[in-house]
Amino acid sequence: MPGSEKASRYRLKVTAGPDYDPATHQDVPVNEDQTLYISNSHASTNLAVRIQNYTGFPDGAPRTNTYFTHPSHHKDQYSISFAISFTKPINGDDLLFGNDFDNPIRDRLPPGFGAALRLVQWTIDPSLDGDAHADKPYLYSPALATWNALRVGRQIDGVEGGGKLPDVHGLVVEEGEDEGVNVREELGVPGDIGARRSHFHSEEKRKGWEFQEGRVYFADFGNGYLDFNDFTLRLPGFNINALHYIDEKTHSLRYVLKNRATGDVYLVVLFTLVHESEDQNPVSGQRGKVKGGRFDWEEEPSAADVE
């Protein structure tokens, strides 16, 4: 299969940082029992990235994570999960999450891209908006309406150094837990995922929400449509293999958390396809503290589990 042969010539590298500049990024320990700490003057973040059937960098990275055995995520292909605390209040309508690019991609969009985008807006994310034909293309959604899970955590003091920001590598973010339940209830925000996302499709409802300074928010984003194992987007009746549209300027997929009103950037996660011919020696950045343990829904291991 040509697509499979081409896929075998590429490997995925995941980096993340507080800014668009790759020089600020660190290597993400994909599927590892580690949390990556990221900060700037706008926010402090603990990040975990999980990818099913992962074959990317660094060498020896786990192919999967027990996250994908959770009943809510056994069909997912990847997860971007984080705990974040902002240094200033942010209106709920201003916080955006999505993809953007530094260079045009309009000449490389596959036939039927417009139909695929409408399908995504209709079936997956009605709040998705953007311009794929712009000189700097973007596809953003309001974070409140697009995140797969949102949990409002406790109010904390300064988190410089990440000491008081919770780890996320051993956590499956569940909707509506923690003391932040009262915050949601006061604003009439539903407690389940689907209803919360539908609730925040309304601009008026988003404007009525505030991300508070110094409070911890947990978020999880992922789905079963984007397969990083062969770089294919699989929608009902519509598949796009990204390898057919890669060149030296479009070999990265970037997820950004930013403020539409101020332009402030809080988090950037970069998925880069590295060709086997490139001299690849990923430089490890600062790693989060290693923390062992199991998810709270996992059973105790037994001798029968050992092969």
C-alpha positions in Angstrom: 0.0 0.0 0.0 1.6 3.3 -1.1 0.2 5.1 2.0 1.6 2.6 4.4 5.0 2.6 2.6 5.2 6.4 2.8 4.1 6.3 6.5 7.0 4.0 7.3 9.4 6.7 6.2 8.1 9.1 8.8 8.1 9.2 12.5 6.2 11.5 14.9 7.9 13.9 17.3 5.8 15.7 19.9 7.0 18.9 21.5 5.2 21.6 23.6 5.9 25.0 25.0 4.4 28.3 26.1 4.8 30.0 22.7 4.9 29.5 19.0 8.7 29.6 18.9 10.0 26.1 18.8 13.0 27.2 20.8 10.7 27.5 23.8 9.5 23.9 23.4 10.4 20.7 25.3 10.1 17.1 24.1 6.8 15.6 25.3 7.2 12.2 27.1 4.4 10.6 25.1 2.5 7.8 26.9 5.0 8.0 29.8 4.2 8.2 33.5 5.4 11.8 33.5 3.8 15.2 33.5 5.5 18.0 31.5 5.5 21.4 33.2 5.2 24.5 31.0 4.8 28.2 32.0 4.9 31.8 30.9 3.6 35.1 32.2 0.0 34.1 31.3 -0.4 30.6 32.6 1.2 27.6 34.2 0.4 24.2 32.7 1.0 20.5 33.5 0.6 18.5 30.2 0.3 14.8 29.3 0.0 13.5 25.7 -1.1 10.0 24.9 -1.2 8.4 21.5 -2.5 4.9 20.6 -0.1 2.7 18.6 2.7 5.3 19.0 5.9 4.6 17.0 7.5 8.0 17.2 10.3 9.6 19.1 12.0 9.1 21.5 13.2 5.6 20.7 11.7 3.2 23.2 8.6 5.3 24.0 5.6 3.2 25.1 3.3 2.3 22.2 0.2 2.9 24.3 -1.1 4.0 27.7 -3.6 2.6 30.1 -5.7 5.7 29.5 -7.0 3.9 26.4 -8.5 1.1 28.4 -10.8 3.5 30.2 -14.4 2.9 29.2 -14.7 6.5 28.0 -11.6 6.4 25.8 -11.2 2.9 24.4 -12.1 4.2 20.9 -9.9 7.3 21.1 -6.6 7.6 19.1 -5.0 10.4 21.1 -5.4 12.7 24.1 -4.0 16.1 24.9 -4.7 16.5 28.6 -3.6 19.3 30.9 -4.1 21.1 34.2 -3.8 24.9 33.8 -3.9 28.0 36.0 -4.2 31.5 34.5 -2.5 34.6 35.9 -5.4 36.8 34.8 -9.2 36.3 34.4 -10.3 35.3 30.9 -13.8 35.6 29.4 -15.2 32.2 28.3 -15.8 33.5 24.8 -12.2 34.5 24.3 -10.4 31.3 25.1 -9.8 29.4 21.8 -8.4 25.9 21.2 -7.5 24.6 17.8 -5.0 24.4 14.9 -3.2 27.1 13.0 -0.4 27.2 10.4 2.4 29.6 9.5 2.1 29.0 5.7 -0.7 28.6 3.2 -2.2 25.1 2.7 -4.9 26.0 0.2 -3.0 24.6 -2.7 -2.6 21.3 -0.9 -6.1 20.8 0.4 -7.6 17.5 -0.8 -10.7 17.3 -3.0 -13.8 17.4 -0.8 -12.1 19.3 2.0 -15.0 21.7 2.3 -17.4 18.9 2.6 -15.3 17.2 5.2 -15.1 20.4 7.2 -18.9 20.8 7.1 -19.2 17.2 8.2 -17.0 17.9 11.2 -19.0 21.0 12.1 -22.2 19.1 11.8 -21.3 15.9 13.6 -18.4 16.7 15.9 -17.9 20.4 16.7 -20.6 22.9 15.5 -18.5 25.7 17.1 -15.5 25.1 14.8 -14.6 28.1 12.7 -11.7 29.3 10.6 -10.2 29.9 7.2 -8.2 27.1 5.6 -7.6 29.2 2.5 -5.9 32.1 4.3 -2.2 32.9 4.1 -2.0 31.8 7.7 -4.8 29.2 8.0 -6.6 28.5 11.2 -9.3 26.3 12.6 -10.3 27.3 16.1 -13.2 26.5 18.5 -14.2 28.1 21.8 -12.4 25.9 24.4 -15.5 25.6 26.5 -17.4 24.0 23.6 -14.7 21.8 22.1 -12.9 20.1 25.0 -13.9 16.5 25.5 -13.8 17.0 29.3 -13.6 20.1 31.5 -13.2 20.0 35.3 -13.1 23.0 37.5 -10.6 22.5 40.3 -9.6 24.3 43.4 -8.4 27.9 43.8 -4.6 27.9 44.5 -1.9 30.4 45.2 1.1 31.0 42.9 2.2 28.0 41.0 5.7 29.1 39.9 7.7 26.0 39.5 4.7 23.7 39.2 4.8 22.7 42.8 1.1 23.1 43.5 -0.3 22.4 40.1 -1.7 18.8 40.0 0.0 16.1 37.9 -2.1 14.8 35.0 -0.2 11.8 33.6 -2.1 9.4 36.0 -5.4 11.1 35.6 -8.4 10.6 33.4 -10.2 14.0 33.5 -13.8 13.4 34.5 -16.5 16.0 33.8 -17.9 17.9 36.8 -15.7 16.7 39.7 -13.9 18.6 42.4 -15.1 21.7 44.4 -15.6 23.5 41.1 -19.0 21.8 40.8 -20.5 24.7 42.7 -19.0 27.1 40.2 -20.7 25.3 37.3 -24.0 25.0 39.1 -24.1 28.7 39.9 -23.8 29.4 36.2 -26.3 26.7 35.2 -23.6 24.7 33.3 -24.7 21.1 32.8 -22.7 18.4 34.5 -22.3 16.0 31.6 -20.0 16.3 28.6 -22.5 16.5 25.7 -24.8 18.9 27.5 -21.9 21.2 28.5 -20.6 21.4 25.0 -24.1 22.1 23.6 -24.6 24.7 26.3 -21.4 26.6 25.3 -22.3 26.6 21.6 -24.1 29.7 22.6 -22.0 32.9 22.5 -24.1 34.4 25.2 -23.5 31.5 27.6 -19.7 31.6 26.9 -19.6 35.3 27.7 -21.2 34.5 31.0 -18.3 32.3 32.0 -15.0 33.5 33.4 -11.8 31.5 33.8 -10.7 32.7 37.2 -7.2 33.8 38.0 -5.4 31.3 40.2 -8.0 28.5 39.8 -7.0 25.1 38.4 -8.8 23.9 35.3 -8.5 20.4 33.9 -9.1 19.7 30.2 -8.9 16.7 27.9 -9.1 16.8 24.1 -8.9 13.9 21.7 -10.9 11.7 19.5 -11.0 8.5 17.4 -10.8 10.3 14.0 -7.2 11.3 13.8 -4.9 8.3 13.6 -1.2 9.3 14.2 -0.1 5.7 13.4 -0.7 6.3 9.7 -1.5 10.0 9.8 -5.0 9.6 8.5 -8.2 11.6 9.4 -11.1 9.1 9.3 -14.6 10.6 9.2 -17.8 8.7 8.4 -17.5 8.0 4.7 -14.5 10.2 4.2 -10.7 9.5 4.8 -7.8 11.9 4.3 -4.2 10.7 4.5 -2.1 13.6 5.5 1.1 12.2 3.9 -0.2 13.0 0.5 -0.2 16.7 1.4 3.1 17.0 3.3 6.0 19.1 2.1 8.8 20.9 3.9 6.5 23.7 5.0 3.4 21.7 6.1 4.8 18.7 8.0 3.5 19.8 11.4 0.2 19.9 13.1 -0.1 22.5 15.8 -2.6 22.8 18.6 -2.8 26.1 20.3 -4.6 27.5 23.4 -4.9 31.2 23.0 -6.9 34.4 23.8 -8.7 35.8 20.8 -9.1 39.3 22.5 -5.5 39.8 23.5 -3.6 37.3 21.4 -2.0 35.9 24.5 -0.7 32.3 24.0 -1.0 29.8 26.9 0.0 26.5 25.4 1.3 25.1 22.1 1.6 21.4 21.3 3.4 20.5 18.1 3.1 17.2 16.3 5.9 17.0 13.7 6.5 14.3 11.0 10.2 13.7 10.8 11.5 11.9 7.6 13.9 9.0 8.1 16.5 10.8 6.0 16.7 13.7 8.5 19.4 13.6 11.1 17.1 13.2 14.1 18.5 13.4 17.6 15.7 14.9 19.7 17.0 17.1 22.4 15.2 16.3 25.7 13.9 19.4 27.4 12.9 19.7 31.0 10.8 16.7 32.0 8.0 16.6 34.5 8.5 14.7 37.7 8.2 10.9 37.3 5.3 9.6 39.3 4.2 6.0 39.5 0.9 4.5 40.3 -2.3 3.4 38.6 -5.6 5.0 37.6 -8.1 4.8 40.3 -10.3 2.6 38.2 -7.6 0.0 37.4 -7.5 -3.3 39.2 -4.5 -4.4 41.3 -2.0 -6.3 39.1 -1.7 -10.1 39.6 0.7 -12.8 38.7 -1.6 -13.8 35.8 -0.9 -10.4 34.2 2.8 -11.4 33.7 3.7 -13.3 30.6 
